[in-house]
Amino acid sequence: MRIDLNADLGEGFGPWRMGEDEALLGVLSSANVACGFHAGDPLIMEHTVKAALARGVDIGAHVGFPDLQGFGRRRMDLPAEELAAIVTYQLAALAGIARTSGHRMTHMSFHGAMGNLAAAEATVADPLVEAVARFDPDLTIVTSSSRAIEGAAARCGLRTAIAFLADRAYHADGLLVPRRLAGAVIHDEDAVLDRVRRLVGEGVVITHEGERLAMKADSILVHGDTAGALDLARAIRTTIEAAGGKVVPVSRLGR
């Protein structure tokens, strides 16, 4: 089994840092880098890109709503044209920094409320995914399971990599349980590792409702902004490799 191990990085701002990005880059195979709208700034982006390059880690744009104060987790109802422009702006920012740093952007993902809306609503997914395709049709969209995003990507000729969010609960329809609900975020490391073992061994996730949900994941995502993310990422990598799996970047999943 070949699978990507991914985390959201670069989510500080100015002198404020969030997470253990440098150490995490020694464990991960790919990273989603905040592009300044929900977190991050140009200097943090550049430092993250260069550190990823030095460790052979893929980078992708982590695109969210313009919501620094709410960390991109607050819903914003915006017209399709504005949604598309927001996506293009952030993709271009990271792609430019990557190019001048000697790295390249291989993928992108939607952050927080933007990702949740796109996953659930085709009217949101369509303009977002179309903007990605116009910007670079070679990018892979890393996304949690979503008929809306996967369908839009297929129509646009884009590849998708399905990410399993190891510390987030799923509904029976494959969508994430909203963070406002109890049990949406799983804090117990043993419980998270049990979920990873079940996914790798059986291709199954136990949903919030207690049902077995078949899931073929290409990537396992760790939230870099949560306490204990580094230890959890190390434990997940060990679990994957102990089961005979190989951790590879997003760009090498099909090779």
N, C-alpha and C positions, 0 to 999 in steps of 0.2 A: 504494500500500500504506500503510495506517495501522497503526501499531504503537506500543505503550507501551514506554518505557524506564524500568526500575524498579530500585531497590536497597533493601537492608535497612539501615535507619538507626537511630539512637538506641541503639546497642548498647554504650554506655559504662555506667558505674555510679559514682555519687557523683563524686569528683574525677577519676576515670579516664575518659578519652575514647578511643574507638576509631573510626578512620576520619576522613575529611574531609567530614563531613556538610554543612556550610555550602556548600562549593564544589560538592559533588555535586548539591545542590538547584538549582544554576544550570544543570545539564545534564539532569537527569531530568524525566520527566513525572509519575511516581508514586513513592511511597515506602512501604515497609512499616516500621512503627515498632514496635520492641521494647516490650513492655508490662510489664516488670519481673520476668518469671519466668525467662527465660534470660539477660536483660540489660536495661538500662534502669532508670529510676526515674521518679517523678512529675515532677521538675523537668526532667530530660532530655526526657521525653515532651512536656512543655509547650513547651519551647524548640524542639524539632523541629517540632511542629505549627505554631507561630507562624511559623517560618522557611519552612515549606512553603507556608503561606497567603500570605505576602508574595511568593512566586515563582509562585503559581498551580499548585502541584504537588499532586496528589491524595494523600491519606493513607489507609493501611489498617493494621489491627492485625496485627502479626506475632506469632502465638500459639505458645508452646512449652511444654515440660515445665518444672516448677519445679526448675530445675537451673542455678543461677548459676555454680557452680564448674565444671561441665562444659560451659557455654555451650549447654545444651540439646541437646547432641549425643550424650547417653547414653540408651539405651533404658530406659523405665520401663513396667512392666506394671501397669496400673491398671484398676479396674473401670469399666464404661461410665458409671455415674453420676458418678464422680469426674472422668473425662475431660470430660464435658459441663460440669461446674461450673467446671473449670479454663478451658475455652474462654470460657464466659459471663463469668467474672470479668475476663479480659483484654480482651474486647470492650467491656465496660462501662467499664473504666478509660479506654481511649483515646477512646471515644465521648463520655464526660463531659468529658474535657480538651479535645477538639475543639470541643464545643458551647460551652463557656465561653470558648474562644479565638476564636470566630467562624468556625471551620472546620467541615467535616463529614467523617465517615468514609465512604468510598465502597466499600471492599473489605476483605478480610482474606486472610491466608495462614498456612499452618502451617509452623513453623520446624523445622529440624534433624531430630532423631530422631522427633519427633511427625509431621512431614510425611512422612518416609520410611516409617514404619509405616502411616500412613493410606493412602499411595499404593499400598502392597503388600497391605494386608489390609482387606477390607470390614468385618470385625467391629470394626475401629478407626475406619475412615472414617465408618461410619454414625452413631454417637453424636456424633462431632465435628461433622459436617455438620448433623445435626438440631439441635444446639445453636445453630449459626449461624442456621439458618432460624427458630428460635424467637425469637432475639434481634432479628433484623432481616432479613426476607425480601427486602429491596431490596439487600442487600450482594452484591457479586460475590466469588466465591472465586477468587483467583489461585493457580494450582497448576501444577506440572509435570505432564506427561501421566500420567494414572492412571485406569484403568477404575473402580477402587474409588471414588475421590473424585468423578469425573465422573458416575458412575452414581448415587451418593448425592445429589449436587446436583440431578440431573434429577428424581429421585423427590420431592425437597423443593421443587421449583420455583425453585431458585436458579440464577443465571447463573454460568458459569465463564469465566475467561480463562486460556488455556494459556500458561504462561511457559516460554521457552527459556532454560535456564541456560547461558550462553555459555561459562563456564569449567569446566563439569562434563561428564564423559563419560556416555554413555547406553548401556544394554544394548539388544539387539534388540527387547525387549518394551516399550521406551519408558520404563522406569524408570531412575533414576539409578544409576550404579555406586557402591557404598558407598565412603566416604572411606578406609576402611582398606586398600583395594586400590590397587596401583600404577597410576598413570595416571588415577585418578578425578578429580583436579583438574588442569586444564590451565593451566600458568603462563605459557606462551609467548604473548605478545600477538599475534604474527603468526598463530599457529595459531587463536587465538580469533577474530580478525577474518576469517580464511578460513571458519570455521564460520558466522559471521554472514552473510557474502556468499553462501554456499551456501544458507543458510536463506531469505534474502530473495529470492535469484534463482531458486532451484530448489524451495524448500519441502522440502528434504532435509537430514538430519543423518547424518554418518558415525558409526556406532556404535563402541563399544569393540572389537567383534568384526570391524570393517571392512566392515559391511554398510550399504547405503543405507536409511535409515528416513524415510518420509514424515512430515512434521510441519507442521501449520498452527498457527503460534504467534501469539498476540495480544500478547505482551509479551516483552521480552528483559530478563533479570535479571542485574545485576552485584552481586557480593558486596562490600558496602561495607567489610567488616572486613579485606579482603585488601590487601596492599601493591600500590600502583599502580592502585587502583580508579578514582581520578579520571581519570587519563590514559586508562585503558581505556574508561571511560564516554564520554569525549569522542570517542575514536576510533570507538567503536561508533555513536554518533550521526552522526558524519561519514559512516561507511560506509552507514548506512541512507539518509541524505539524498542521497548520491552516486548511490545506486541508484534514486532517484526516490521513495523512501518519505517518509512524514510521521510525525513522532513526536507522539503525542497521549496524554493521560491515559487511565487505565482507564475513567473515567466517560464518555468521549467516543468510545470505540471503535465503538459502534453508530450513531453519528450521521454 
